[in-house]
Amino acid sequence: MSVRIRMKKMGRAHRPFYRVCAIDKRSPRDGRVLEELGTYDTSVPDTDARALLKADRIDYWLSVGAQPSDKVAVLIKKYGTNGTHKSQQEVALERMAQPTVVPDAGAPVSLPQKEEEPKPEEAKAEAPPSEETPKAEAAAPAPEEATTEVATEAPPEEETPQEKSATPSE
């Protein structure tokens, strides 16, 4: 039985994915395999990271007389045991393992920019509390013009006894 090392097509339409396999020469392209020896994914953007091969198993099959197909022979030459692109492949695989950094998109250009009005919660957070004001003044006396006063809300006014008597009682 003569053995070939060739690619078995997988994936879906317009998204091919290949497995590098040791297959009997008489088997169809996507038929039964003897052993899977690696993968080749054409959709990976970095060319050197596309092929992942089990170099020791490929060396074994080549030593027992398996013949690689033309495309697989190129992949073995580049990414095999003593491959010409082996160092570039390692760098590309490390780069792919890094998380991708996506910058902030920012504000949309087409919409008009509105000035944000401070919310009541933010206004309270910006005003210094009244307890800390005497400490700050004692530490560094400020000129009278620069002093800040904290506005406090007055309690709602109640009706005076004169207003109560002015209303008709029923």
Backbone as ProteinMPNN parsed JSONL, in Angstrom:
{"seq_chain_A": "MSVRIRMKKMGRAHRPFYRVCAIDKRSPRDGRVLEELGTYDTSVPDTDARALLKADRIDYWLSVGAQPSDKVAVLIKKYGTNGTHKSQQEVALERMAQPTVVPDAGAPVSLPQKEEEPKPEEAKAEAPPSEETPKAEAAAPAPEEATTEVATEAPPEEETPQEKSATPSE", "coords_chain_A": {"N_chain_A": [[0.852, -1.163, 0.0], [0.685, 2.137, -0.94], [1.432, 5.224, 0.568], [0.25, 8.526, 0.837], [0.955, 11.889, 1.762], [-1.284, 14.236, 2.194], [-3.719, 16.93, 1.765], [-6.848, 17.137, 3.392], [-9.943, 18.357, 2.654], [-11.921, 20.504, 4.591], [-14.348, 22.38, 6.505], [-16.557, 25.026, 5.398], [-18.642, 26.469, 2.799], [-16.875, 28.915, 1.007], [-15.102, 29.224, 3.082], [-12.624, 27.607, 3.532], [-10.873, 24.91, 5.156], [-8.175, 22.929, 5.982], [-6.96, 19.626, 6.67], [-3.897, 18.141, 7.238], [-3.011, 15.019, 6.225], [-2.096, 11.54, 6.505], [-2.74, 9.365, 4.001], [-4.118, 6.551, 2.252], [-3.105, 6.0, -1.056], [-5.064, 5.34, -2.927], [-7.454, 6.191, -1.868], [-10.287, 8.479, -1.757], [-10.201, 12.139, -1.854], [-11.427, 13.277, 0.492], [-11.682, 11.04, 1.991], [-11.205, 8.051, 4.078], [-8.691, 8.311, 6.564], [-5.275, 7.55, 7.496], [-3.71, 8.756, 9.476], [-3.879, 11.895, 11.151], [-1.92, 14.702, 10.563], [-1.592, 17.412, 10.939], [-2.744, 20.846, 10.505], [-4.103, 23.247, 8.167], [-5.048, 26.436, 7.741], [-6.59, 28.62, 5.714], [-7.786, 31.055, 6.21], [-6.503, 32.487, 8.176], [-4.998, 35.545, 8.958], [-2.205, 36.074, 9.135], [0.36, 34.803, 7.278], [2.412, 33.023, 8.053], [1.357, 31.762, 10.256], [-0.551, 30.013, 9.461], [-0.174, 27.234, 8.943], [-0.024, 24.384, 10.946], [1.899, 21.88, 11.974], [2.599, 18.458, 12.866], [5.624, 17.765, 13.376], [7.293, 15.581, 14.113], [5.721, 13.295, 13.565], [5.281, 13.608, 10.838], [7.9, 13.318, 9.933], [8.243, 10.632, 10.589], [6.394, 9.324, 8.803], [7.476, 10.095, 6.364], [9.892, 8.741, 6.552], [9.138, 6.067, 6.325], [8.403, 5.933, 3.725], [6.262, 7.463, 2.668], [4.765, 9.667, 0.316], [4.699, 13.127, -0.123], [2.131, 15.439, -1.225], [2.247, 18.074, -3.73], [1.644, 20.671, -2.629], [1.715, 20.082, 0.127], [4.345, 19.318, 0.35], [5.655, 21.767, 0.063], [4.731, 23.038, 2.397], [5.912, 21.362, 4.333], [8.584, 21.838, 3.797], [8.774, 24.525, 4.547], [7.695, 24.656, 7.228], [8.365, 22.339, 8.563], [10.49, 19.973, 10.366], [13.195, 21.018, 10.081], [12.53, 23.551, 9.036], [12.401, 26.357, 6.746], [10.981, 28.628, 7.443], [10.466, 28.416, 10.118], [11.176, 29.904, 12.463], [9.884, 32.353, 11.945], [7.289, 31.437, 12.019], [6.932, 30.752, 14.718], [7.083, 33.28, 15.904], [4.847, 34.481, 14.72], [2.778, 32.889, 15.747], [2.985, 33.51, 18.47], [2.273, 36.195, 18.34], [-0.372, 35.97, 17.533], [-1.455, 34.85, 19.806], [-1.56, 36.933, 21.573], [-3.763, 39.289, 23.15], [-6.087, 41.202, 21.269], [-5.951, 44.685, 20.837], [-8.34, 47.063, 20.941], [-8.97, 50.251, 19.962], [-10.712, 53.058, 21.528], [-13.69, 54.149, 20.047], [-14.636, 56.731, 20.159], [-16.539, 59.839, 20.014], [-19.395, 60.017, 17.85], [-19.074, 61.404, 14.586], [-21.033, 62.448, 12.941], [-23.187, 63.324, 14.48], [-24.468, 66.219, 16.186], [-22.62, 67.929, 18.708], [-23.577, 68.108, 22.037], [-23.702, 70.295, 24.789], [-22.992, 69.18, 27.953], [-25.028, 69.368, 30.76], [-24.422, 69.923, 34.175], [-25.376, 67.445, 36.459], [-27.613, 67.367, 39.3], [-26.551, 65.685, 41.294], [-23.848, 65.598, 40.637], [-23.175, 68.281, 41.027], [-23.39, 68.559, 43.774], [-21.35, 66.857, 44.539], [-19.13, 68.198, 43.616], [-19.059, 70.555, 45.145], [-17.414, 71.599, 48.098], [-17.669, 69.952, 51.268], [-19.252, 71.386, 54.179], [-17.989, 70.946, 56.617], [-15.279, 70.588, 56.114], [-14.414, 73.037, 55.243], [-13.682, 75.001, 57.33], [-11.291, 73.812, 58.251], [-9.643, 73.889, 56.013], [-9.423, 76.643, 55.682], [-8.086, 77.329, 58.021], [-5.643, 76.078, 57.662], [-4.526, 77.238, 55.328], [-4.799, 80.494, 54.981], [-7.072, 82.196, 53.004], [-7.637, 84.888, 50.692], [-10.331, 87.246, 51.187], [-11.919, 87.534, 48.972], [-11.772, 85.139, 47.567], [-13.125, 83.223, 48.998], [-15.389, 80.543, 49.324], [-18.837, 79.988, 49.449], [-21.143, 77.734, 50.752], [-24.181, 76.854, 49.451], [-27.202, 76.443, 51.101], [-30.252, 74.723, 51.265], [-33.298, 76.309, 52.062], [-35.707, 75.51, 54.566], [-39.077, 74.553, 53.743], [-41.495, 77.144, 53.943], [-43.778, 77.552, 56.571], [-47.261, 78.068, 57.129], [-48.12, 81.09, 58.671], [-49.64, 81.966, 61.857], [-51.322, 84.143, 61.392], [-51.959, 83.941, 58.68], [-53.361, 81.571, 58.727], [-55.648, 82.26, 60.099], [-56.767, 83.993, 58.325], [-57.779, 82.47, 56.308], [-60.925, 81.182, 55.305], [-62.871, 79.298, 57.553], [-64.546, 76.252, 57.606]], "CA_chain_A": [[0.0, 0.0, 0.0], [1.483, 3.368, -0.954], [0.824, 6.257, 1.393], [0.492, 9.921, 0.452], [0.639, 12.915, 2.756], [-2.0, 15.265, 1.443], [-4.69, 17.698, 2.542], [-8.254, 16.757, 3.368], [-10.689, 19.621, 2.734], [-12.986, 20.57, 5.586], [-14.896, 23.734, 6.544], [-17.835, 25.268, 4.728], [-18.511, 27.224, 1.556], [-16.125, 30.165, 1.069], [-14.293, 29.22, 4.308], [-11.969, 26.295, 3.552], [-9.973, 24.521, 6.232], [-7.593, 21.671, 5.544], [-6.188, 18.799, 7.579], [-2.807, 17.422, 6.58], [-3.233, 13.637, 6.645], [-1.481, 10.409, 5.816], [-3.883, 8.697, 3.39], [-3.82, 5.581, 1.207], [-3.091, 6.674, -2.356], [-6.284, 5.034, -3.688], [-8.623, 6.77, -1.194], [-10.682, 9.796, -2.26], [-9.618, 13.284, -1.153], [-11.996, 13.431, 1.824], [-11.966, 9.69, 2.481], [-10.643, 7.577, 5.343], [-7.28, 8.667, 6.733], [-4.491, 6.711, 8.392], [-3.351, 9.592, 10.615], [-3.896, 13.333, 10.921], [-0.575, 15.188, 10.852], [-1.577, 18.852, 11.152], [-3.837, 21.622, 9.916], [-3.764, 24.408, 7.338], [-6.235, 27.291, 7.722], [-6.322, 29.711, 4.782], [-8.405, 32.307, 6.623], [-5.663, 33.175, 9.158], [-4.405, 36.681, 8.239], [-0.751, 35.988, 9.098], [0.7, 33.659, 6.442], [3.255, 32.063, 8.755], [0.604, 31.091, 11.314], [-1.609, 29.195, 8.853], [0.094, 25.798, 8.989], [0.421, 23.789, 12.209], [2.238, 20.508, 11.616], [3.258, 17.586, 13.843], [6.856, 17.491, 12.639], [7.813, 14.245, 14.39], [4.903, 12.297, 12.85], [5.555, 13.758, 9.404], [9.205, 12.689, 9.715], [8.048, 9.18, 10.607], [5.748, 8.869, 7.574], [8.446, 10.248, 5.271], [10.923, 7.709, 6.704], [8.613, 4.777, 5.877], [8.159, 5.97, 2.288], [5.091, 8.232, 2.24], [5.078, 10.741, -0.633], [3.831, 14.298, 0.079], [1.619, 16.119, -2.412], [3.051, 19.264, -4.034], [1.381, 21.728, -1.648], [2.181, 19.633, 1.435], [5.818, 19.34, 0.298], [6.041, 23.16, 0.332], [4.479, 23.284, 3.814], [6.928, 20.647, 5.102], [9.856, 22.544, 3.6], [8.74, 25.772, 5.306], [7.321, 24.547, 8.637], [8.718, 21.017, 9.074], [11.505, 19.905, 11.417], [14.246, 22.005, 9.784], [11.87, 24.437, 8.093], [13.005, 27.658, 6.455], [10.177, 29.692, 8.062], [10.088, 27.944, 11.453], [11.281, 30.991, 13.441], [8.808, 33.31, 11.663], [6.037, 30.823, 12.448], [6.843, 30.878, 16.172], [6.777, 34.685, 16.198], [3.468, 34.731, 14.293], [1.88, 32.219, 16.69], [2.996, 34.309, 19.69], [1.517, 37.409, 18.058], [-1.797, 35.612, 17.508], [-1.883, 34.54, 21.166], [-1.74, 38.192, 22.283], [-5.108, 39.838, 22.981], [-6.147, 42.332, 20.352], [-6.277, 45.953, 21.475], [-9.263, 47.829, 20.112], [-9.042, 51.608, 20.509], [-12.037, 53.622, 21.727], [-14.187, 54.756, 18.818], [-14.863, 58.159, 20.356], [-17.881, 60.344, 19.737], [-19.718, 59.994, 16.431], [-18.806, 62.665, 13.903], [-22.209, 62.954, 12.253], [-24.157, 63.913, 15.392], [-23.985, 67.465, 16.793], [-22.166, 67.801, 20.084], [-24.38, 68.849, 23.002], [-22.995, 70.578, 26.027], [-23.612, 68.46, 29.045], [-25.338, 70.169, 31.929], [-24.097, 69.122, 35.363], [-26.523, 66.894, 37.161], [-27.618, 67.812, 40.702], [-25.661, 64.836, 42.077], [-22.486, 66.013, 40.348], [-22.962, 69.603, 41.616], [-23.153, 68.343, 45.2], [-20.044, 66.213, 44.692], [-18.099, 69.188, 43.331], [-19.02, 71.541, 46.228], [-16.77, 71.013, 49.279], [-18.554, 69.876, 52.441], [-19.105, 72.528, 55.082], [-17.104, 70.595, 57.721], [-13.891, 70.698, 55.696], [-14.09, 74.419, 54.92], [-12.889, 75.674, 58.369], [-9.954, 73.219, 58.313], [-8.875, 74.393, 54.872], [-9.123, 78.052, 55.926], [-7.097, 77.414, 59.093], [-4.352, 75.632, 57.138], [-4.021, 78.243, 54.399], [-5.788, 81.571, 54.922], [-7.306, 82.686, 51.65], [-8.2, 86.24, 50.683], [-11.781, 87.263, 51.366], [-12.586, 87.458, 47.672], [-11.748, 83.778, 47.035], [-13.836, 82.272, 49.843], [-16.585, 79.97, 48.701], [-19.911, 79.745, 50.378], [-21.962, 76.592, 50.376], [-25.589, 77.224, 49.493], [-28.051, 75.439, 51.741], [-31.657, 74.918, 50.923], [-34.114, 76.749, 53.194], [-36.86, 74.621, 54.735], [-40.301, 75.178, 53.224], [-42.129, 78.029, 54.92], [-45.092, 77.116, 57.043], [-48.213, 79.172, 57.231], [-48.1, 81.782, 59.973], [-50.981, 81.961, 62.465], [-52.158, 85.184, 60.8], [-52.471, 83.421, 57.403], [-54.333, 80.531, 59.023], [-56.905, 82.871, 60.496], [-57.316, 84.689, 57.167], [-58.519, 81.529, 55.449], [-62.267, 80.897, 55.876], [-63.013, 77.949, 58.122], [-65.867, 75.696, 57.31]], "C_chain_A": [[0.906, 1.236, 0.0], [0.705, 4.469, -0.242], [1.23, 7.618, 0.862], [0.196, 10.811, 1.654], [0.004, 14.048, 1.973], [-3.041, 15.929, 2.323], [-6.104, 17.183, 2.307], [-9.05, 18.029, 3.584], [-11.842, 19.502, 3.713], [-13.586, 21.98, 5.494], [-16.232, 23.829, 5.849], [-17.586, 26.072, 3.457], [-17.835, 28.562, 1.811], [-15.305, 30.299, 2.356], [-13.578, 27.874, 4.429], [-11.015, 26.141, 4.736], [-9.453, 23.142, 5.846], [-6.906, 20.96, 6.694], [-5.12, 18.094, 6.755], [-2.846, 16.008, 7.127], [-2.354, 12.669, 5.865], [-2.636, 9.537, 5.326], [-3.371, 7.658, 2.397], [-3.995, 6.27, -0.142], [-4.4, 6.489, -3.114], [-7.548, 5.629, -3.058], [-8.988, 8.106, -1.819], [-10.122, 10.91, -1.361], [-10.12, 13.4, 0.282], [-12.337, 12.082, 2.446], [-11.284, 9.367, 3.795], [-9.152, 7.865, 5.4], [-6.596, 7.658, 7.643], [-4.114, 7.487, 9.66], [-3.425, 11.063, 10.215], [-2.578, 13.912, 11.421], [-0.498, 16.695, 11.081], [-2.767, 19.507, 10.503], [-3.267, 22.755, 9.076], [-5.038, 25.219, 7.175], [-5.939, 28.516, 6.866], [-6.881, 31.051, 5.238], [-7.597, 33.056, 7.681], [-4.932, 34.3, 8.443], [-2.882, 36.619, 8.139], [-0.345, 34.689, 8.385], [1.491, 32.602, 7.201], [2.523, 31.323, 9.867], [-0.461, 30.157, 10.755], [-1.397, 27.703, 9.032], [0.608, 25.398, 10.36], [0.641, 22.304, 11.941], [2.851, 19.778, 12.799], [4.519, 17.065, 13.16], [7.373, 16.082, 12.885], [7.036, 13.161, 13.649], [5.104, 12.396, 11.336], [6.896, 13.118, 9.067], [9.083, 11.165, 9.706], [7.475, 8.69, 9.285], [6.68, 9.028, 6.372], [9.518, 9.155, 5.341], [10.447, 6.329, 6.263], [8.161, 4.807, 4.422], [6.935, 6.725, 1.826], [5.547, 9.382, 1.35], [4.147, 11.929, -0.379], [3.317, 14.835, -1.252], [2.444, 17.387, -2.604], [2.875, 20.357, -2.972], [1.901, 21.339, -0.264], [3.711, 19.615, 1.471], [6.334, 20.753, 0.585], [5.85, 23.482, 1.808], [5.526, 22.593, 4.693], [8.276, 21.344, 4.985], [9.905, 23.821, 4.439], [8.601, 25.549, 6.813], [7.607, 23.177, 9.24], [9.795, 21.103, 10.145], [12.591, 20.955, 11.232], [13.714, 23.031, 8.79], [12.547, 25.785, 7.941], [12.266, 28.812, 7.133], [9.772, 29.329, 9.49], [10.138, 29.072, 12.49], [10.19, 32.045, 13.22], [7.458, 32.76, 12.121], [5.867, 30.965, 13.96], [6.482, 32.308, 16.579], [5.319, 34.986, 15.853], [2.475, 34.079, 15.249], [1.842, 32.956, 18.024], [2.172, 35.581, 19.514], [0.012, 37.127, 18.054], [-2.324, 35.323, 18.906], [-2.124, 35.803, 21.987], [-3.18, 38.677, 22.106], [-5.067, 41.055, 22.055], [-6.599, 43.58, 21.101], [-7.134, 46.758, 20.511], [-9.368, 49.23, 20.704], [-10.493, 52.072, 20.636], [-12.468, 54.365, 20.464], [-14.397, 56.262, 18.957], [-16.294, 58.545, 20.041], [-18.152, 60.276, 18.237], [-19.554, 61.373, 15.803], [-20.083, 63.273, 13.346], [-23.219, 63.621, 13.186], [-23.601, 65.201, 15.981], [-23.629, 67.227, 18.251], [-23.045, 68.671, 20.986], [-23.531, 69.098, 24.235], [-23.742, 69.9, 27.159], [-23.821, 69.399, 30.224], [-25.026, 69.336, 33.162], [-25.367, 68.67, 36.063], [-26.471, 67.366, 38.609], [-26.668, 66.981, 41.569], [-24.209, 65.269, 41.881], [-22.185, 67.375, 40.979], [-22.687, 69.467, 43.109], [-21.777, 67.739, 45.428], [-18.921, 67.222, 44.468], [-17.967, 70.206, 44.459], [-18.376, 70.895, 47.452], [-17.737, 70.976, 50.453], [-18.247, 71.0, 53.419], [-18.151, 72.217, 56.232], [-15.644, 70.811, 57.354], [-13.475, 72.144, 55.432], [-13.309, 75.106, 56.035], [-11.474, 75.114, 58.463], [-9.081, 73.767, 57.204], [-8.505, 75.859, 55.091], [-8.066, 78.203, 56.997], [-5.716, 77.034, 58.566], [-3.751, 76.692, 56.233], [-5.044, 79.356, 54.314], [-5.869, 82.136, 53.51], [-7.839, 84.099, 51.725], [-9.726, 86.177, 50.722], [-12.519, 87.122, 50.041], [-12.716, 86.015, 47.192], [-12.527, 82.79, 47.885], [-15.092, 81.801, 49.128], [-17.61, 79.701, 49.776], [-20.745, 78.605, 49.846], [-23.416, 76.999, 50.529], [-26.365, 76.093, 50.138], [-29.484, 75.76, 51.387], [-32.434, 75.304, 52.178], [-35.289, 75.8, 53.341], [-38.114, 75.309, 54.205], [-40.999, 75.987, 54.324], [-43.499, 77.496, 55.295], [-46.006, 78.339, 57.119], [-48.14, 79.774, 58.631], [-49.493, 81.772, 60.563], [-51.893, 83.022, 61.872], [-52.758, 84.68, 59.495], [-53.524, 82.355, 57.647], [-55.701, 81.155, 59.371], [-57.558, 83.593, 59.305], [-58.099, 83.747, 56.259], [-59.854, 81.225, 56.087], [-62.306, 79.466, 56.379], [-64.429, 77.448, 57.878], [-66.391, 74.835, 58.397]], "O_chain_A": [[1.79, 1.36, 0.847], [-0.502, 4.625, -0.423], [2.381, 7.844, 0.488], [-0.694, 10.525, 2.455], [0.665, 14.73, 1.191], [-3.229, 15.548, 3.479], [-6.494, 16.846, 1.189], [-8.858, 18.715, 4.588], [-12.626, 18.553, 3.68], [-13.356, 22.69, 4.515], [-16.954, 22.839, 5.723], [-16.438, 26.321, 3.09], [-18.201, 29.268, 2.75], [-14.858, 31.399, 2.68], [-13.886, 27.087, 5.324], [-10.44, 27.108, 5.234], [-10.228, 22.282, 5.426], [-6.341, 21.596, 7.584], [-5.408, 17.521, 5.704], [-2.732, 15.8, 8.335], [-1.933, 12.936, 4.739], [-3.419, 9.029, 6.129], [-2.326, 7.848, 1.774], [-4.938, 7.037, -0.334], [-4.811, 7.375, -3.862], [-8.615, 5.571, -3.669], [-8.122, 8.8, -2.352], [-9.636, 10.653, -0.26], [-9.323, 13.602, 1.197], [-13.189, 12.0, 3.331], [-10.846, 10.254, 4.528], [-8.435, 7.689, 4.414], [-7.242, 6.997, 8.456], [-4.185, 6.957, 10.769], [-3.082, 11.432, 9.092], [-2.165, 13.654, 12.551], [0.578, 17.205, 11.391], [-3.679, 18.841, 10.014], [-2.119, 23.166, 9.244], [-5.997, 24.762, 6.553], [-5.128, 29.359, 7.248], [-6.49, 32.089, 4.704], [-7.975, 34.167, 8.053], [-4.3, 34.055, 7.416], [-2.321, 37.073, 7.142], [-0.678, 33.599, 8.849], [1.263, 31.407, 7.011], [3.043, 30.329, 10.373], [-1.209, 29.561, 11.53], [-2.362, 26.973, 9.254], [1.555, 25.991, 10.877], [-0.312, 21.559, 11.709], [3.533, 20.378, 13.63], [4.486, 16.055, 12.457], [7.852, 15.44, 11.949], [7.634, 12.205, 13.154], [5.097, 11.382, 10.638], [7.026, 12.45, 8.041], [9.738, 10.489, 8.913], [8.002, 7.744, 8.697], [6.675, 8.194, 5.466], [9.998, 8.694, 4.306], [11.264, 5.498, 5.866], [7.599, 3.83, 3.928], [6.591, 6.627, 0.648], [6.586, 9.996, 1.596], [2.927, 11.765, -0.414], [3.98, 14.704, -2.281], [3.25, 17.739, -1.743], [3.86, 20.903, -2.475], [2.466, 22.175, 0.441], [4.305, 19.871, 2.518], [7.34, 20.915, 1.276], [6.705, 24.126, 2.416], [5.978, 23.166, 5.684], [9.024, 21.429, 5.959], [10.954, 24.165, 4.983], [9.309, 26.182, 7.596], [7.128, 22.885, 10.336], [9.999, 22.152, 10.756], [12.872, 21.713, 12.161], [14.383, 23.344, 7.805], [13.179, 26.293, 8.868], [12.858, 29.864, 7.373], [8.814, 29.897, 10.015], [9.231, 29.184, 13.315], [9.634, 32.573, 14.183], [6.589, 33.515, 12.557], [4.771, 31.268, 14.431], [5.675, 32.519, 17.484], [4.631, 35.669, 16.612], [1.428, 34.661, 15.533], [0.787, 33.029, 18.654], [1.458, 35.997, 20.427], [-0.78, 37.947, 18.518], [-3.508, 35.526, 19.174], [-2.823, 35.75, 22.999], [-3.761, 38.5, 21.036], [-4.112, 41.831, 22.074], [-7.527, 43.524, 21.907], [-6.704, 47.09, 19.407], [-9.813, 49.381, 21.842], [-11.385, 51.562, 19.958], [-11.688, 55.123, 19.887], [-14.339, 56.987, 17.964], [-17.152, 57.688, 19.827], [-17.235, 60.459, 17.436], [-19.863, 62.388, 16.428], [-20.205, 64.497, 13.286], [-24.037, 64.415, 12.722], [-22.403, 65.288, 16.253], [-24.262, 66.424, 18.937], [-23.228, 69.857, 20.71], [-22.756, 68.245, 24.667], [-24.958, 70.033, 27.299], [-22.914, 70.125, 30.631], [-25.34, 68.146, 33.188], [-26.311, 69.443, 36.229], [-25.402, 67.729, 39.101], [-26.046, 67.519, 42.485], [-23.432, 65.305, 42.835], [-21.06, 67.607, 41.422], [-21.844, 70.181, 43.652], [-21.108, 68.074, 46.406], [-17.86, 67.102, 45.081], [-16.861, 70.683, 44.713], [-18.735, 69.776, 47.819], [-18.548, 71.889, 50.61], [-17.124, 71.501, 53.477], [-17.551, 73.141, 56.781], [-14.848, 71.184, 58.214], [-12.279, 72.438, 55.402], [-12.318, 75.766, 55.722], [-10.539, 75.87, 58.73], [-7.91, 74.076, 57.425], [-7.406, 76.281, 54.733], [-7.228, 79.1, 56.912], [-4.718, 77.616, 58.989], [-2.57, 77.013, 56.366], [-6.065, 79.195, 53.645], [-4.859, 82.503, 52.909], [-8.438, 84.475, 52.733], [-10.328, 85.176, 50.336], [-13.646, 86.629, 50.014], [-13.668, 85.69, 46.482], [-12.592, 81.612, 47.532], [-15.759, 82.562, 48.427], [-17.285, 79.244, 50.872], [-21.021, 78.517, 48.649], [-23.838, 77.436, 51.6], [-26.209, 74.928, 49.771], [-29.867, 76.92, 51.232], [-32.252, 74.699, 53.234], [-35.822, 75.326, 52.337], [-38.193, 76.537, 54.223], [-41.078, 75.561, 55.476], [-44.27, 77.051, 54.445], [-45.552, 79.482, 57.166], [-48.103, 79.06, 59.633], [-50.458, 81.581, 59.823], [-53.11, 82.839, 61.842], [-53.926, 84.945, 59.211], [-54.475, 82.234, 56.875], [-56.753, 80.643, 58.987], [-58.775, 83.78, 59.289], [-58.984, 84.183, 55.523], [-59.92, 81.026, 57.3], [-61.834, 78.544, 55.714], [-65.388, 78.215, 57.954], [-67.494, 74.3, 58.284]]}, "name": "protein", "num_of_chains": 1, "seq": "MSVRIRMKKMGRAHRPFYRVCAIDKRSPRDGRVLEELGTYDTSVPDTDARALLKADRIDYWLSVGAQPSDKVAVLIKKYGTNGTHKSQQEVALERMAQPTVVPDAGAPVSLPQKEEEPKPEEAKAEAPPSEETPKAEAAAPAPEEATTEVATEAPPEEETPQEKSATPSE"}
